[in-house]
Amino acid sequence: MENFTPWSALAGGALIGLSAGLLMLANGRVAGISGIIGGLLGPAANERLWRVAFLVGLLAGPVAAMALGVQRTPRIDASWPVLIAAGLLVGFGSLLGGGCTSGHGVCGMARLSPRSMVATGTFMAAGMAIVFVARHVVEG
Amino acid sequence: MQTIVALIAGLLFGIGLTLGQMVDPAKVLAFLDIGAIPAGGWDPSLAFVMGGAVLVNAPFFWFVHGRGRPLAAPRLVLPANNSVDRRLLSGALLFGAGWGLGGYCPGPAIAGLTFGAMETFAFVAAMLAGMAAYKLTLERR
């Protein structure tokens, strides 16, 4: 195992869980980012405010984290064509499948949804397969 | 109240993603890279992020589920579809493929915009286009 950071991972995860927990407890909503964004891409005008508020908070999160001394630098190695393809697949797939790592993973699994457990297992396997081919087959 | 809660929830989510390094595609891909296990290069951190999240989230969900309604809104809004159908499977496969290609999924990508990398903007633009494409084609009305 390399670069394994169990404590910051658990702490970060706990904050994500707290976020989702509060959104469900107070607002009765699933903290599924693909669904929160997807709900903005449509005509339902009265649903917009809380979604925008959540996304504004999400954008501010890293700024707050850095102000608290958490230094992070994204390392993006994929080429632009690959990133575009990746984005298209993630966008289309998350709405088609009814969720993503937050909706199906964090929220769906917490409520023991069989649908979400299948979804999570499926996208984990797909992601692992793609990385395996890209790193251990194609590149030799 | 709901708006304030959503803002705070988003903020906590973004801080959590940053603390857990999920805003770093290389960190995510290091988890998905199970082929690195023999060489000792696998990083299970993402599983700990998700595990921590599920463990903390669960009590909140089950409490409000038992209560029947949320504290600041009229009703719980949960997914109505409970079936494991072709849409779920194909959607998850496509999503997972994209995730493995870029190391980004919606939450970390949005939060990651703050770091200012043009690549992140490119991913998010493509993601929004993919979502729009779904809405214009396969979405059930």
Interface residues (C-beta under 8 A of the other chain):
Chain A: M1 E2 N3 F4 T5 P6 S8 A9 L10 A11 G12 G13 A14 L15 I16 G17 L18 S19 A20 G21 L22 L23 M24 L25 A26 N27 G28 R29 V30 A31 I33 S34 I37 G38 L41 G42 L49 W50 R51 A53 F54 L55 V56 G57 L58 L59 A60 G61 P62 V63 A64 A65 M66 L68 V70 R72 T73 P74 R75 I76 D77 A78 W80 V82 L83 I84 A85 A86 G87 L88 L89 V90 G91 F92 G93 S94 L95 L96 G97 G98 G99 C100 T101 S102 H104 G105 V106 C107 G108 M109 A110 R111 S113 P114 R115 V118 A119 T120 T122 F123 M124 A125 A126 G127 M128 A129 I130 V131 F132 A134 R135 H136
Chain B: M1 Q2 T3 I4 V5 A6 L7 I8 A9 G10 L11 L12 F13 G14 I15 G16 L17 T18 L19 G20 Q21 M22 V23 D24 P25 A26 K27 L29 A30 L32 D33 I34 G35 A36 G40 G41 W42 D43 P44 S45 L46 F48 V49 M50 G51 G52 A53 V54 L55 V56 N57 A58 P59 F60 F61 W62 F63 V64 H65 R69 P70 L71 A72 A73 P74 R75 L76 V77 L78 P79 N81 N82 S83 V84 R87 L88 L89 S90 G91 A92 L93 L94 F95 G96 A97 G98 W99 G100 L101 G102 G103 Y104 C105 P106 G107 A109 I110 A111 G112 L113 T114 F115 A117 E119 T120 A122 F123 V124 A125 A126 M127 L128 A129 G130 M131 A132 A133 Y134 K135 L138 E139
